[in-house]
Amino acid sequence: MKIIYCSSPLDERKVDESYEEEYTYAKQLGLDVGLIHLESLLIDGKPRRAIQHLAAAIEPTLTVYRGWMMKPSEYETLYNALTSINLYLINTPEQYQHGHYLPDSYDLIKPYTPRSVWIHQSEMHKSADWLRDAVKTFGAAPIMVKDYVKSRKHEWHEACYIPDASDQAHVQKVVQTFLERQGSDLNEGLVFREYAQLAFLSNHPQSGMPLSQEMRVFVLDGKPLYVSNYWDEGEDQDFVAQLESFMGIASTIQSRFFTMDFAKLTDGSWIILELGDGQVAGLPDYADAQQFYMNLKSAMIEV
């Protein structure tokens, strides 16, 4: 197995500082690591240059990417470039998109996640009522807006949360702010999700976003690889005992390596917030990066 990271934008032979801790632990554990220059791929459109510091493998080698998010088309370009030197990313482009885009996996997690609808950017603005029609299913319920991948949750009141989906003026204002701030980073279109009443912890000191009891689970080949509380205050040891009940769902996800984010409701039950590709999902701030890589190394030995 090989693990590749993004290099520093300023020095292709140094790891991006955001992944320095992960890179260091992986090396200390004896894992084979390498660097790619993501800017050459995303900005310059030169995938071969992006991987120029990676040696070709003699035999097909399973490869895990740990780095910044890419759109599926960009991931496919990287995937193809790596296969040309016998390095095969753990998730195919199809598997990457399945875990990365909520609409692609929604039907599999629908019974366990907030009600959601979406509209592709090609369908937006086709009629004067496109936005009203998109959210009418929610009635007057509170909702959140995001794109197919990310929200702007740290701009909670301005570009994420809508207290009343029937308040068209407010819906228009929040959605317009979201679109303006996402700009060219918009992934595919808009997703509207019913706001779930989560077990409240506190409000984020900067954004005012409500913090709830949340957990992030990295799943490898249908089995939990690493479990971490998402917020420092969100630790909940009871969750581990309930995790097994969600593994049947995990086995249906069309990806080898992905994350499942969970949150506790006010009644004490747990829901799935969303999925993510395990290669671009970050470790929570209070996660044990060393333990994550110890678990990854052990799991790969068994594969």
Stockholm file with secondary structure:
# STOCKHOLM 1.0

chainA/1-303         MKIIYCSSPLDERKVDESYEEEYTYAKQLGLDVGLIHLESLLIDGKPRRAIQHLAAAIEPTLTVYRGWMMKPSEYETLYNALTSINLYLINTPEQYQHGHYLPDSYDLIKPYTPRSVWIHQSEMHKSADWLRDAVKTFGAAPIMVKDYVKSRKHEWHEACYIPDASDQAHVQKVVQTFLERQGSDLNEGLVFREYAQLAFLSNHPQSGMPLSQEMRVFVLDGKPLYVSNYWDEGEDQDFVAQLESFMGIASTIQSRFFTMDFAKLTDGSWIILELGDGQVAGLPDYADAQQFYMNLKSAMIEV
#=GR chainA/1-303 SS CEEEEEBCSSCTTSBCGGGHHHHHHHHHTTCEEEEECHHHHHTSCCHHHHTTTSCCCSSCEEEEEESCCCCHHHHHHHHHHHHTTTEEESSCHHHHHHHHCHHHHHHHHGGGSCCEEEEETTTTTSSTTHHHHHHGGGTTCCEEEEESSCBCGGGHHHHTEESCTTCHHHHHHHHHHHHHHHGGGCCSEEEEEECCCBCEEEECTTTCCEEECEEEEEEETTEEEEEEESSGGGCCTHHHHHHGGGHHHHTTSSCSEEEEEEEEBTTSCEEEEEEEETTTCCCCTTCCHHHHHHHHHHHHHHC
#=GC SS_cons         CEEEEEBCSSCTTSBCGGGHHHHHHHHHTTCEEEEECHHHHHTSCCHHHHTTTSCCCSSCEEEEEESCCCCHHHHHHHHHHHHTTTEEESSCHHHHHHHHCHHHHHHHHGGGSCCEEEEETTTTTSSTTHHHHHHGGGTTCCEEEEESSCBCGGGHHHHTEESCTTCHHHHHHHHHHHHHHHGGGCCSEEEEEECCCBCEEEECTTTCCEEECEEEEEEETTEEEEEEESSGGGCCTHHHHHHGGGHHHHTTSSCSEEEEEEEEBTTSCEEEEEEEETTTCCCCTTCCHHHHHHHHHHHHHHC
//
